[in-house]
Amino acid sequence: MEPLYTQRRSRSPSFLSYLSQHYQEVKEQYAGEGRRRWRLRVARQFWQQIGRVSSTPTFMAPEAVVNADFVIDDDPLDDISSRRPELGLIVRTDFSDEDAWASFYDRLQQGEKEYIEESDIEDQVKEGSRLEHIEQAMHSASTEGPGDENESDDSDDEIATPIFYVINPSTLEERAPLTNISNLTALRLLNDVDVQLAPSPEHVGSRCPSGRCQYPSGSQLTTVHQQTRPPNRLVDFNGWQEIYLGKNIWIYDSKSNIDQCVRVVSQSGDMYGTAT
C-alpha cells in the first residue's frame, strides 16, 4: 500500500496525536470494520471535541506515523484501491444504461492504449543514444555465433498497466452499495480520512465569508483570518480541514451516460472556501 503520509501538506499534529490515542480503542470496539471506518470513527470524535483537543499534541516521529496501526492495518477495500498498481480509480455509480457504459468503456480503453503508445514513443526518442549502444552490443554479440537467438526480452511481452482501475460490479448485490453514492461516500470508501491546515483566505479578499478567527496554535500563522460560518469541517473548522488520502477517484454517474465523461472527486479544498 502506498504511504499515506508522504502525499500532502501541513498534516495536523493534533489529529495524528488523537488518532494514536483513540484508534486502538475504536478498533477493539468495532472489530472487523477495517482501517478506513476506524479512522472515520476517530475523526468524528475529533471534530466533536476539537475545542478540547490539546493545543500541544504529543509529537510523533515520521517513522512512528508510517508504521502506526492506523496506517498499516488492513481494510476490506484495499485490494480494489490502495493495493492496485493503476494511478487512479473509476467508480461506476449508475447502472441504468449498459449501452452508454459500454461506449464509454471502449473509449477509455482506446484512450489508454493511445496514451501508452505515445509514451513509449517519447521514451524511445529520449533514449536514442542508448539504443545505439544497445544495437552495437547486439551486433557484436551476433558475430560471436548463435546460441542466444531464441531468447527474448521479457519486457517486450509485458502488458502495460492501465492508467485507471475500473470498479464496475456485475451483480445487483454488489452494485447496490455503489448506486448513486455521493462523492464524499466514495472518498470514505476508497480513501483514508485525515486532517490538514485549512487553506489561507488571505488572497480571497471580499469573496471570503464574514467572520474572523484565530488559527490554531502550531499552525505558524499569526494573522487573524476570516473564517467560514457556520464552520464546516470539509472547508474550515477552527482552522483545520478534513481531507482524504489515497488514489484519485473519478465518478461515472447518470450524467456520464449522456456526456460520456467522468468527474474527478476532490480530496481536499485547495482554495479557501472550497470543500473537500
Secondary structure as the mmCIF struct_conf table of DSSP 4:
data_model
#
loop_
_struct_conf.conf_type_id
_struct_conf.id
_struct_conf.beg_label_comp_id
_struct_conf.beg_label_asym_id
_struct_conf.beg_label_seq_id
_struct_conf.end_label_comp_id
_struct_conf.end_label_asym_id
_struct_conf.end_label_seq_id
HELX_RH_3T_P HELX_RH_3T_P1 LEU A 4 THR A 6
BEND BEND1 GLN A 7 SER A 10
STRN STRN1 ARG A 11 ARG A 11
HELX_RH_AL_P HELX_RH_AL_P1 PRO A 13 GLN A 29
TURN_TY1_P TURN_TY1_P1 TYR A 30 GLY A 32
BEND BEND2 GLU A 33 GLU A 33
HELX_RH_AL_P HELX_RH_AL_P2 ARG A 35 GLN A 48
TURN_TY1_P TURN_TY1_P2 GLN A 49 GLN A 49
HELX_RH_3T_P HELX_RH_3T_P2 ILE A 50 ARG A 52
BEND BEND3 VAL A 53 VAL A 53
BEND BEND4 SER A 55 THR A 56
HELX_LH_PP_P HELX_LH_PP_P1 PRO A 57 PHE A 59
HELX_RH_AL_P HELX_RH_AL_P3 PRO A 62 VAL A 66
TURN_TY1_P TURN_TY1_P3 ASN A 67 ASN A 67
BEND BEND5 ALA A 68 ALA A 68
HELX_RH_AL_P HELX_RH_AL_P4 ASP A 69 ILE A 72
BEND BEND6 ASP A 73 ASP A 73
TURN_TY1_P TURN_TY1_P4 PRO A 76 LEU A 77
HELX_RH_3T_P HELX_RH_3T_P3 ASP A 78 ILE A 80
TURN_TY1_P TURN_TY1_P5 SER A 81 ARG A 83
BEND BEND7 PRO A 85 LEU A 87
STRN STRN2 GLY A 88 ARG A 92
BEND BEND8 SER A 96 SER A 96
HELX_RH_AL_P HELX_RH_AL_P5 GLU A 98 LYS A 126
TURN_TY1_P TURN_TY1_P6 GLU A 127 GLU A 127
HELX_RH_AL_P HELX_RH_AL_P6 GLY A 128 SER A 142
TURN_TY1_P TURN_TY1_P7 THR A 143 GLU A 144
BEND BEND9 PRO A 146 ASP A 148
TURN_TY1_P TURN_TY1_P8 GLU A 149 ASN A 150
HELX_RH_AL_P HELX_RH_AL_P7 ASP A 154 ASP A 157
HELX_LH_PP_P HELX_LH_PP_P2 GLU A 158 PRO A 162
BEND BEND10 ILE A 163 ILE A 163
STRN STRN3 PHE A 164 ILE A 167
BEND BEND11 THR A 171 THR A 171
HELX_RH_AL_P HELX_RH_AL_P8 LEU A 172 ARG A 175
HELX_RH_3T_P HELX_RH_3T_P4 ALA A 176 LEU A 178
TURN_TY1_P TURN_TY1_P9 THR A 179 ASN A 180
HELX_RH_AL_P HELX_RH_AL_P9 ASN A 183 LEU A 190
BEND BEND12 ASN A 191 ASN A 191
STRN STRN4 ASP A 192 LEU A 197
HELX_LH_PP_P HELX_LH_PP_P3 ALA A 198 SER A 200
TURN_TY1_P TURN_TY1_P10 GLU A 202 VAL A 204
HELX_RH_3T_P HELX_RH_3T_P5 GLY A 205 ARG A 207
BEND BEND13 CYS A 208 CYS A 208
HELX_LH_PP_P HELX_LH_PP_P4 PRO A 209 PRO A 209
BEND BEND14 SER A 210 SER A 210
STRN STRN5 ARG A 212 CYS A 213
HELX_LH_PP_P HELX_LH_PP_P5 GLN A 214 PRO A 216
TURN_TY1_P TURN_TY1_P11 SER A 217 GLY A 218
BEND BEND15 SER A 219 SER A 219
BEND BEND16 THR A 223 THR A 223
STRN STRN6 HIS A 225 GLN A 226
BEND BEND17 ARG A 229 PRO A 230
STRN STRN7 ASN A 232 ASN A 232
TURN_TY1_P TURN_TY1_P12 ARG A 233 VAL A 235
STRN STRN8 ASP A 236 PHE A 237
TURN_TY1_P TURN_TY1_P13 ASN A 238 GLY A 239
STRN STRN9 TRP A 240 LEU A 245
BEND BEND18 GLY A 246 LYS A 247
STRN STRN10 ASN A 248 TYR A 252
TURN_TY1_P TURN_TY1_P14 SER A 254 LYS A 255
HELX_RH_AL_P HELX_RH_AL_P10 SER A 256 ASP A 259
STRN STRN11 ARG A 263 VAL A 264
HELX_LH_PP_P HELX_LH_PP_P6 VAL A 265 SER A 266
BEND BEND19 GLN A 267 SER A 268
BEND BEND20 MET A 271 MET A 271
TURN_TY1_P TURN_TY1_P15 TYR A 272 GLY A 273
#
